[in-house]
Amino acid sequence: MTSKPFKITVVDDFSKAPYGRYPADSEFCGENFRKRILAPRLREYDRVHVILDGYNRYGRSFLDEAFGGLIREEGFTAAELEKKLTYSHSLIKSIEKVIAERIDAAEKSRQ
């Protein structure tokens, strides 16, 4: 496989305004992003990069379900994600920190 990561741009590939944890909250929730886009790409590609630019109001529940849910619901480990998954928001670095925290918390609860 190529060493170049597969890129997912949330606002182009999923929704201009992702919101909520579950489908009851919004069609464009963290669970749907994880199930429909992120987890399948992580299984298909060696490396995946998620670009979060273009939207500045990601909720903790969306991020937790999308990224922490990779461990809780999809069977990935934090070590696997560290090798396969990168993510960035060029303007709001706190979004990146929340994702790292949610992955770490999910890994701790898995152990």
DAKAUR-V797176 format. One record per residue. N is the residue number from 1. RES is the residue in three letters. SS is DSSP state (A for helix, B for strand, O for the rest). BURIAL is I if it has 9 or more other ideal C-beta (glycine too) atoms within 8 Angstrom, else O. Layout:
n->N res->RES ss->SS burial->BURIAL
n->N res->RES ss->SS burial->BURIAL
This chain:
n->1 res->MET ss->O burial->O
n->2 res->THR ss->O burial->O
n->3 res->SER ss->O burial->O
n->4 res->LYS ss->O burial->O
n->5 res->PRO ss->O burial->I
n->6 res->PHE ss->B burial->I
n->7 res->LYS ss->B burial->O
n->8 res->ILE ss->B burial->I
n->9 res->THR ss->B burial->I
n->10 res->VAL ss->A burial->I
n->11 res->VAL ss->A burial->I
n->12 res->ASP ss->A burial->O
n->13 res->ASP ss->A burial->O
n->14 res->PHE ss->O burial->I
n->15 res->SER ss->O burial->I
n->16 res->LYS ss->O burial->O
n->17 res->ALA ss->O burial->O
n->18 res->PRO ss->O burial->I
n->19 res->TYR ss->O burial->I
n->20 res->GLY ss->O burial->I
n->21 res->ARG ss->O burial->I
n->22 res->TYR ss->O burial->I
n->23 res->PRO ss->O burial->O
n->24 res->ALA ss->O burial->O
n->25 res->ASP ss->O burial->I
n->26 res->SER ss->O burial->O
n->27 res->GLU ss->O burial->O
n->28 res->PHE ss->O burial->I
n->29 res->CYS ss->O burial->I
n->30 res->GLY ss->A burial->I
n->31 res->GLU ss->A burial->I
n->32 res->ASN ss->A burial->I
n->33 res->PHE ss->A burial->I
n->34 res->ARG ss->A burial->I
n->35 res->LYS ss->A burial->O
n->36 res->ARG ss->A burial->O
n->37 res->ILE ss->A burial->I
n->38 res->LEU ss->A burial->I
n->39 res->ALA ss->A burial->I
n->40 res->PRO ss->A burial->I
n->41 res->ARG ss->A burial->I
n->42 res->LEU ss->A burial->I
n->43 res->ARG ss->A burial->O
n->44 res->GLU ss->A burial->O
n->45 res->TYR ss->O burial->I
n->46 res->ASP ss->O burial->O
n->47 res->ARG ss->O burial->I
n->48 res->VAL ss->B burial->I
n->49 res->HIS ss->B burial->I
n->50 res->VAL ss->B burial->I
n->51 res->ILE ss->B burial->I
n->52 res->LEU ss->O burial->I
n->53 res->ASP ss->O burial->I
n->54 res->GLY ss->O burial->I
n->55 res->TYR ss->O burial->I
n->56 res->ASN ss->O burial->O
n->57 res->ARG ss->O burial->O
n->58 res->TYR ss->O burial->I
n->59 res->GLY ss->O burial->O
n->60 res->ARG ss->A burial->O
n->61 res->SER ss->A burial->I
n->62 res->PHE ss->A burial->I
n->63 res->LEU ss->A burial->I
n->64 res->ASP ss->A burial->I
n->65 res->GLU ss->A burial->I
n->66 res->ALA ss->A burial->I
n->67 res->PHE ss->A burial->I
n->68 res->GLY ss->A burial->I
n->69 res->GLY ss->A burial->I
n->70 res->LEU ss->A burial->I
n->71 res->ILE ss->A burial->I
n->72 res->ARG ss->A burial->I
n->73 res->GLU ss->O burial->O
n->74 res->GLU ss->O burial->I
n->75 res->GLY ss->O burial->O
n->76 res->PHE ss->O burial->I
n->77 res->THR ss->O burial->O
n->78 res->ALA ss->A burial->I
n->79 res->ALA ss->A burial->O
n->80 res->GLU ss->A burial->O
n->81 res->LEU ss->A burial->I
n->82 res->GLU ss->A burial->O
n->83 res->LYS ss->A burial->O
n->84 res->LYS ss->A burial->I
n->85 res->LEU ss->B burial->I
n->86 res->THR ss->B burial->O
n->87 res->TYR ss->B burial->I
n->88 res->SER ss->B burial->I
n->89 res->HIS ss->O burial->I
n->90 res->SER ss->O burial->O
n->91 res->LEU ss->O burial->O
n->92 res->ILE ss->O burial->O
n->93 res->LYS ss->A burial->O
n->94 res->SER ss->A burial->O
n->95 res->ILE ss->A burial->I
n->96 res->GLU ss->A burial->I
n->97 res->LYS ss->A burial->O
n->98 res->VAL ss->A burial->I
n->99 res->ILE ss->A burial->I
n->100 res->ALA ss->A burial->O
n->101 res->GLU ss->A burial->O
n->102 res->ARG ss->A burial->I
n->103 res->ILE ss->A burial->I
n->104 res->ASP ss->A burial->I
n->105 res->ALA ss->A burial->I
n->106 res->ALA ss->A burial->I
n->107 res->GLU ss->A burial->I
n->108 res->LYS ss->A burial->O
n->109 res->SER ss->A burial->O
n->110 res->ARG ss->A burial->O
n->111 res->GLN ss->O burial->O
